[in-house]
């Protein structure tokens, strides 16, 4: 029999979500910050300083936020695992009844459901109950450090795009160049993320384009108003 080679996208969900969110956040927030400061008629050094500060602060914020939130998820999962271990050790008959009931609800007759539940509880008691009762599997187990690193790195890479635009177009075209570069990369990241996730690349690109465009337009307006007043 040939080995099972079917690949599923669900295994990518954790790191894909953190990476795409970080990259898009880096592009949009840093580009918006740069455009807002530039629209206020600030100097190139002030614009670059604001952009670099936005990159560092944003990367640290993303990493911290992901680490804390995913750690909470991991702690919750661990508490459920510990609970299942205690119940399997103290009331295995009740756990077997719960597992049998799950398979009955899924369409198996009671005798077959009990046979399946009994066998699986013998072979992999913890894994079976976590998977069937709680939906916890090895693929979706929370990994705080991985999520934090992915978010920080992807945010930094995304934020580097508008910062490079400052170096290449430091003059009168800075705002336009920053906006165009940010929107182009947002289009790519949105399309690629949707493609990897199995959905429409066009829809993914449009979503991030609308959000990113609005953010940059609003900050440009605010920067221009502040610059004209100050």
Secondary structure, DSSP 8 states (H G I E B T S, - for coil): --------GGGGHHHHHHHHHHHHHHHHHHHHHHHHHHHTT--HHHHHHHHHHHHHHHHHHHHHHHHHHHHHHHHHHHHHHHHHHHHHHH-HHHHHHHHHHHHHHTT--HHHHHHHHHHHHHH-HHHHHIIIII---STT---HHHHHHHHHHHHHHHHHHHHHHHHH--STTHHHHHHHHHHHHHHHHHHHHHHHHTS-HHHHHHHHHHHHHHHHHHHHHHHHHHHHH-
